[in-house]
Amino acid sequence: MSDQALLARMERVEAQLAIGQLPARYALAVDSRDLEGLTALFVEDVDCGRWGSGREALQVYYASEPVLQAFYRCVHQICGQTLDFQDADHATGTVYCRAEHEDGDHWVVMAICYFDHYERRDGQWYFARRDERHWYSTDWLQRPGAPHWQNWPGKYTGERFQPRLPASFPTWQGFWSRTSPQQRASVSRQPCEPKEPSK
């Protein structure tokens, strides 16, 4: 192996290790309400949608009532990460997470998958974007899906807030479209009905 190839492999391993720290540091910052530490994980000009752009706008977003003021204690447990590199400075990946939240008399559990975009700037890796999707949210005393998959008492009601997983996985519909409605009903009380494959 050439020195150049060895150097490229070492840089890739270093990139994987650095990117692997981002979700763990994100979870710690959210759980400890460290807004500066949290927003420092993102690129300086992060797009915050209607909140604006940049880390200051991101701090305002996270500090708002719909986000980190919506619950008191929380625990985000990172369960695994995948990474795909587009080039030396850009990567995408997924991060599985089980999150628990104290909301008044409720202890709400969520099963989450983050769909991440990472970017290296000046030798440092950051989140460029995070898209949080989940399978369910429910009080820990209730079974997920009973009565709904999005079952956070008093919050997140309506079609806009319905979980996007598992149906937003690109392979989900294709897999289940090969089975009958009866088969799906035999393994789920609330199957996501697959769309017919496009011809």
Stockholm file with secondary structure:
# STOCKHOLM 1.0

chainA/1-199         MSDQALLARMERVEAQLAIGQLPARYALAVDSRDLEGLTALFVEDVDCGRWGSGREALQVYYASEPVLQAFYRCVHQICGQTLDFQDADHATGTVYCRAEHEDGDHWVVMAICYFDHYERRDGQWYFARRDERHWYSTDWLQRPGAPHWQNWPGKYTGERFQPRLPASFPTWQGFWSRTSPQQRASVSRQPCEPKEPSK
#=GR chainA/1-199 SS CCHHHHHHHHHHHHHHHHHHHHHHHHHHHHHHTCHHHHHTTBCTTCBCGGGCBSHHHHHHHHHSTTTTTSCSCEEEEEEEEEEEEEETTEEEEEEEEEEEEEETTEEEEEEEEEEEEEEEETTEEEEEEEEEEEEEEEETTSCTTSSCSEECTTSSCSGGGSCCTTTTSTTHHHHHTTSCHHHHHHHCSSCCCCCCCCC
#=GC SS_cons         CCHHHHHHHHHHHHHHHHHHHHHHHHHHHHHHTCHHHHHTTBCTTCBCGGGCBSHHHHHHHHHSTTTTTSCSCEEEEEEEEEEEEEETTEEEEEEEEEEEEEETTEEEEEEEEEEEEEEEETTEEEEEEEEEEEEEEEETTSCTTSSCSEECTTSSCSGGGSCCTTTTSTTHHHHHTTSCHHHHHHHCSSCCCCCCCCC
//
